[in-house]
Amino acid sequence: MRLSRAFTVLACGTLLCLPAMCAQPAAAPQPPEALTLENGRDFYPIRSAQVIVDKEKILSLEEIRRLEALGKAPWATTEKLNFGYSKARYWIKVEITNTSSIEQNWILELSYPLIQVLHVYRFNGDKNPVSCLTGRLAPFGSRPIAHRNFLFNFSSAKGDRTVFYLMLESSGTLLAPMTVYSQREFLGRSVGSTAGIGLYCGVILAMVLFNFFLLLTSRDRNYLYYICYAFTFCLLMNTLNGATYQYLWPNMAAWNRVSVPVLAGICYLFLVLFTRSFLETKRLAPRLDRGLTVILAGALFLIVGGLFHYGLLVNKFTSFFISAAPLVVLPISLWCLRKGSQVAGYYSLAFSFFFIGAALRAARDLAWLPQSLFTDYGAYFGSAAEMLLLS
C-alpha cells in the first residue's frame, strides 16, 4: 500500500515537472522581413510591422535610431494593426526593398483617415530623411497628396531600401491599415472607391429628396424626422471615411476633430424622434418607451460632450452607444409589431440591416473584431438597405 502511494506521488510529481523539463527557452521575436517589391506586382498589403508603444510619449525618432544603433530599440512585431482606444503614442517601422528591374513611383497608403496626429519620416539609403506632419487635427492642406486617406509617395530603383517611421497619436480608436501601391494601380483603385462612395451618397440623398417631396405633400412629421436622420447619417459616414474633410470643411480642423461624436449624437437624436412618432411607442409600448428616453439622453451626451469635453471618454462612449442602441430600439419595434402595428414590421426589418452594419463597425473600433470587408463597409450596406426598404 505504501509502495502504491509512493508510486502515485512519484508519477504525479513527474507529470507536474514534465512541462518544465520539456520547455525550451523562448526564442526572441524576430522582426518581420522587409517588404519586397517584385516584377509584375503593383500592390502589397502590409501584414505585419514593428511597433513601439510609447505610453509616456517621451521617445523621439532620434532616440529610437540611437537605440537601434546600440541594438536596444524596443521594437515588437505585430500582425494586428488595430490598437483600439489608447492614449499611448505608437511608432511603426516599415522597411521596403526593391528587387524589380525598373525604377518606378510608389505610394504608401494609410487607409484610416481618423488618426489625429501622424508624423511620417522616410529614409532612402544615405539620403536626408523626408518628413511630413499631418493628421486629422492638421489642416487638410498639410497632406502631401490631397486625398481622404493619408498617402505618401516615394520612388525606388532596383536595390533601393526605403524605411518608413510612422508616429501615430489619437484620442479615438487607432488603426493603421497600410498598403504599398504603384501609382498606376492606386489611381485605378482610387477611382473605384470614390465611385462607390459617390454611389452610396447618391442613394442616400435620393431617399432624402424623395422623402422631402412626401413631406411637402403630406405634412407628416415622420418624414421630417427621417430626412434629418438620413442626411445626418450620410454626413457621419462620409466623415468616417474622410470625404467631408476633403470636400466640405478642409480648413476646419477644430470642427473635424469633434465631428464624429456630434454627428452621431444628432443622427441618433432624430432616430429616436422618428421611432417614437412612426411606431407610436407612447401609446403601444409606454414602459418600453423609457428606453428611447435613455437613447435620447445618450445622444445629447454625445453632442454636448463632443462640443465641450471631447476626448477618449466621449470617443469610447460613441462606439459603446452605437453598439448598445439596437438592443433597445429593435425589441421596442418587435413589441409594437406584436401589438398590431403594421409599420413596425417594416421598421424592424429595415433597421435590422442598419444596426447590424453599425454594430460591426463599432466592434471593429473597440478592437473586438478584426478589420475586414464587413466591419469596414457593413454600415454602408446596412444603411443603404435600410433606407431603400423603409422608403
C-alpha positions, 0 to 999 in steps of 0.5 A: 500500500505504501509502495502504491502511494509512493508510486502515485506521488512519484508519477504525479510529481513527474507529470507536474515537472514534465512541462518544465523539463520539456520547455525550451527557452523562448526564442526572441521575436524576430522582426518581420522581413522587409517588404519586397517589391517584385516584377509584375506586382503593383500592390502589397498589403502590409501584414505585419510591422514593428511597433513601439508603444510609447505610453509616456510619449517621451521617445523621439525618432532620434532616440529610437535610431540611437537605440537601434544603433546600440541594438536596444530599440524596443521594437515588437512585431505585430500582425494586428494593426488595430490598437483600439482606444489608447492614449499611448503614442505608437511608432511603426517601422516599415522597411521596403526593398526593391528587387524589380528591374525598373525604377518606378513611383510608389505610394504608401497608403494609410487607409484610416483617415481618423488618426489625429496626429501622424508624423511620417519620416522616410529614409532612402539609403544615405539620403536626408530623411523626408518628413511630413506632419499631418493628421486629422487635427492638421489642416487638410492642406498639410497632406502631401497628396490631397486625398481622404486617406493619408498617402505618401509617395516615394520612388525606388530603383532596383536595390533601393531600401526605403524605411518608413517611421510612422508616429501615430497619436489619437484620442479615438480608436487607432488603426493603421491599415497600410498598403504599398501601391504603384501609382498606376494601380492606386489611381485605378483603385482610387477611382473605384472607391470614390465611385462607390462612395459617390454611389452610396451618397447618391442613394442616400440623398435620393431617399432624402429628396424623395422623402422631402417631396412626401413631406411637402405633400403630406405634412407628416412629421415622420418624414421630417424626422427621417430626412434629418436622420438620413442626411445626418447619417450620410454626413457621419459616414462620409466623415468616417471615411474622410470625404467631408474633410476633403470636400466640405470643411478642409480648413476646419480642423477644430470642427473635424476633430469633434465631428464624429461624436456630434454627428452621431449624437444628432443622427441618433437624436432624430432616430429616436424622434422618428421611432417614437412618432412612426411606431407610436411607442407612447401609446403601444409600448409606454414602459418600453418607451423609457428606453428611447428616453435613455437613447435620447439622453445618450445622444445629447451626451454625445453632442454636448460632450463632443462640443465641450469635453471631447476626448477618449471618454466621449470617443469610447462612449460613441462606439459603446452607444452605437453598439448598445442602441439596437438592443433597445430600439429593435425589441421596442419595434418587435413589441409594437409589431406584436401589438398590431402595428403594421409599420413596425414590421417594416421598421424592424426589418429595415433597421435590422440591416442598419444596426447590424452594419453599425454594430460591426463597425463599432466592434471593429473600433473597440478592437473586438473584431478584426478589420475586414470587408464587413466591419469596414463597409457593413454600415454602408450596406446596412444603411443603404438597405435600410433606407431603400426598404423603409422608403 
